[in-house]
Amino acid sequence: MEDLGTEKVLMDERMGHLDGSVSARYAHVTRGMRERLMLGLTQQWEAALDVRLALCPTSPVRVLNDLLRARAAVLR
């Protein structure tokens, strides 16, 4: 999340951490923060699938195989 530039207040919330600092008391998670994080994580997930797909287009693990097949169809 740090690589994506995620705000500390959102990282703390996602990881279940409590920050007792004064700045944390007045910081709030916004919809935009959540949307930017979701977009960044989705991009990282798709990039990881692309790398895995380039290594081998199939997997004996059914769920991964289904994901690879779906990703290959999107890239066509």
Buried (B, 14 or more C-beta within 10 A) or exposed (E): BEEEEBBBBBBBBEEEEEBEEEEBEEBEBEEEBBEBBEEBEEEEEEEEBBEBBEEEEEBEEEEEEEBBEEBBEEEE
